[in-house]
Amino acid sequence: MNHFINIQDIADLNHWLEKGRELAETPDCCKNLGSGKTLCLLFFNSSLRTRLSTQKAARLLGLEVMVMNFGAEGWNLEMEDGTRMDGGAAEHIREAAGVVGKYADLIGVRAFAGLEDVQKDRAEKILNGFQKYAGVPLLNLESATAHPLQALADALTIASNKKESHPRVVLSWAPHPRALPQAVPNSFVRMMRRMPVELVITHPEGYELDAFQVGEYQPVHDQASALAGADFVYVKNWSSFKQYGKVLSEDPAWMMTGEKLAGAHFMHCLPVRRNVVVEDAVLDGDRSLVLEQASNRTIAAQLALLHMLEAL
């Protein structure tokens, strides 16, 4: 069964990127592949790009689409086995996932990290529960620890804009007033390690990413040094992993500016807080790739769905 849960589900990245270029030129080239099949998208958290791009991708492949805001419209789910369900949960994930699997040929799930219990978030109980009990291929629309669709869109964006064979790609932390998960940087780092790039990760001390997710790395704590000679600068906030879910710094000196960016391309997954994470001049400038990244989310979703449909 072909799931798309994490970067590791991409066996041949070069093949996927080549197919992505084909889809960019002829978006409806596989319009009959999903004919007669249904994709159900379950959102436990808010979404704009993921929701719309995945629906568009599905329809370009001929799929019917059902969408449910599970957190607002569905029953509270019990995740643990053997539990006496006399509390707030009205339905067990075994039945919920099993039922959705009877209505849909493919399922997409979006369920963020709670950022309170690291082991609970690592367990990915919602995502893994649907994978285990639904009986159909599962698409990760962003989970507690990973956002592979975004990372795939990022790879497509870099591949189509690079001028050097091995560009210098910098992932830079930026300030944010709220605690945000590590899902996007986790998947971005994993993806970049599969591409012919020089990856540099820069952040303040205390914001080291989970080595279990991204492997060991040597962070550069001096942002200016990290940015020197950059071809692409990917800016993203994330909360501390060591002090799990905590905001240790809101240092405005880490905001991305035009002076820092110099001649590099600017990347961000969106949504982004203007003049907190990045100044207007960068976001609106001719080196910004954020809208291209967002556009490539449709192609990324098509690629993932094509992979999943191969098993049907």
Long-range contacts (C-beta under 8 A, 24 or more apart in sequence): 1-136, 1-137, 1-311, 2-137, 2-307, 2-308, 2-309, 2-310, 2-311, 3-131, 3-137, 3-138, 3-139, 3-308, 4-137, 4-138, 4-139, 4-140, 4-148, 4-149, 4-304, 4-305, 4-307, 4-308, 5-127, 5-131, 5-138, 5-140, 5-143, 5-146, 5-148, 6-140, 6-146, 6-148, 6-187, 6-190, 7-146, 7-148, 7-151, 7-187, 7-190, 7-191, 7-194, 8-190, 9-148, 9-307, 10-148, 10-152, 10-194, 10-307, 13-155, 13-194, 13-195, 16-152, 16-303, 17-155, 17-156, 17-159, 19-303, 19-306, 20-156, 20-159, 20-296, 20-299, 20-300, 20-303, 21-160, 23-299, 23-302, 23-303, 24-156, 24-160, 24-299, 27-60, 27-298, 27-299, 27-302, 28-60, 30-60, 30-61, 30-62, 30-302, 30-306, 31-60, 31-61, 31-62, 32-62, 33-61, 33-62, 33-306, 33-309, 34-58, 34-61, 34-62, 34-63, 34-305, 34-309, 35-62, 37-62, 37-63, 37-64, 37-105, 37-106, 37-309, 37-312, 38-63, 38-64, 38-65, 38-66, 38-103, 38-104, 38-105, 38-106, 39-63, 39-64, 39-65, 39-66, 39-104, 39-105, 39-106, 39-107, 39-108, 39-139, 39-305, 40-65, 40-66, 40-67, 40-68, 40-100, 40-103, 40-104, 40-106, 40-107, 40-108, 41-65, 41-66, 41-67, 41-68, 41-107, 41-108, 41-110, 41-141, 42-68, 42-70, 42-74, 42-100, 42-107, 42-108, 42-109, 42-110, 42-130, 43-67, 43-68, 43-69, 43-70, 43-71, 43-110, 43-141, 44-70, 44-71, 44-109, 44-110, 44-111, 44-112, 44-126, 45-71, 45-110, 45-111, 45-112, 45-142, 47-110, 47-141, 47-142, 48-270, 48-271, 49-270, 49-294, 49-297, 50-110, 50-141, 50-142, 50-149, 50-297, 53-294, 53-297, 53-298, 53-300, 53-301, 54-108, 54-139, 54-141, 54-149, 54-297, 54-301, 56-298, 56-301, 57-298, 57-299, 57-300, 57-301, 57-302, 57-305, 58-301, 58-305, 60-298, 60-302, 61-302, 61-305, 61-306, 61-309, 63-106, 63-305, 66-103, 66-104, 77-126, 77-129, 79-125, 79-126, 79-129, 93-125, 93-126, 93-129, 93-130, 93-133, 94-129, 94-133, 97-129, 97-130, 97-132, 97-133, 97-134, 98-133, 98-134, 98-135, 100-130, 100-134, 101-133, 101-134, 101-135, 101-136, 104-136, 105-136, 105-137, 105-312, 106-136, 106-137, 106-138, 106-139, 106-305, 106-308, 106-309, 106-312, 107-134, 107-136, 107-137, 107-138, 107-139, 108-138, 108-139, 108-140, 108-141, 109-138, 109-139, 109-140, 109-141, 109-143, 110-141, 110-142, 110-143, 111-142, 111-143, 111-144, 112-142, 112-143, 112-144, 112-181, 112-183, 113-143, 113-144, 113-145, 113-181, 113-182, 113-183, 113-245, 114-144, 114-245, 115-179, 115-181, 115-239, 115-244, 115-245, 116-244, 116-245, 117-244, 118-241, 118-244, 121-145, 121-181, 122-212, 137-308, 137-311, 137-312, 139-301, 139-304, 139-305, 139-308, 142-183, 142-184, 143-183, 144-181, 144-183, 145-181, 145-182, 145-183, 145-186, 145-210, 145-213, 146-183, 146-186, 146-187, 146-213, 147-183, 147-184, 147-186, 147-187, 147-269, 148-187, 148-191, 148-304, 149-297, 149-300, 149-301, 149-304, 150-184, 150-187, 150-188, 150-269, 150-297, 150-300, 151-184, 151-187, 151-188, 151-190, 151-191, 152-191, 152-300, 152-303, 152-304, 153-293, 153-294, 153-296, 153-297, 153-299, 153-300, 154-188, 154-191, 154-234, 154-267, 154-269, 154-293, 154-296, 155-191, 155-192, 155-195, 156-296, 156-299, 156-300, 157-267, 157-289, 157-292, 157-293, 157-296, 158-195, 158-197, 158-232, 158-267, 159-195, 160-292, 161-232, 161-265, 161-289, 161-292, 162-231, 162-232, 163-231, 164-231, 165-196, 166-196, 166-197, 166-198, 167-197, 167-198, 167-231, 167-232, 168-197, 168-198, 168-200, 168-229, 168-230, 168-231, 168-232, 169-197, 169-198, 169-199, 169-200, 169-230, 169-231, 169-232, 169-234, 170-199, 170-200, 170-201, 170-202, 170-226, 170-227, 170-230, 170-232, 170-233, 170-234, 170-264, 171-199, 171-200, 171-201, 171-202, 171-234, 171-236, 172-202, 172-203, 172-223, 172-226, 172-227, 172-233, 172-234, 172-235, 172-236, 172-254, 172-256, 173-202, 173-203, 173-204, 173-207, 173-235, 173-236, 173-237, 173-238, 173-254, 174-235, 174-236, 174-237, 174-254, 174-255, 174-256, 174-276, 174-277, 174-278, 175-237, 175-249, 175-250, 175-251, 175-252, 175-254, 175-255, 175-276, 175-277, 176-237, 176-247, 176-250, 176-273, 176-276, 176-277, 177-247, 177-250, 177-273, 177-276, 178-247, 179-239, 179-245, 179-246, 179-247, 180-237, 180-238, 180-239, 181-238, 181-239, 182-209, 182-210, 182-213, 182-238, 182-239, 182-241, 184-236, 184-238, 184-269, 185-209, 185-214, 185-236, 185-238, 186-210, 186-213, 186-214, 188-234, 188-236, 189-213, 189-214, 189-215, 189-217, 190-214, 200-226, 200-230, 201-226, 202-226, 202-227, 204-248, 204-249, 204-251, 204-254, 206-240, 206-242, 206-243, 206-248, 206-249, 207-238, 207-240, 207-241, 207-248, 207-249, 208-241, 208-242, 209-238, 209-241, 210-241, 223-253, 223-254, 223-260, 224-260, 227-260, 227-261, 227-262, 227-264, 230-261, 230-262, 230-264, 231-264, 231-265, 232-264, 232-265, 232-267, 232-289, 233-260, 233-261, 233-264, 233-265, 233-266, 233-267, 234-267, 234-268, 235-266, 235-267, 235-268, 235-272, 235-277, 235-278, 236-268, 236-269, 237-277, 252-276, 255-279, 256-282, 257-281, 257-282, 258-282, 258-285, 261-287, 263-287, 265-289, 266-290, 267-293, 268-293, 269-293, 270-294
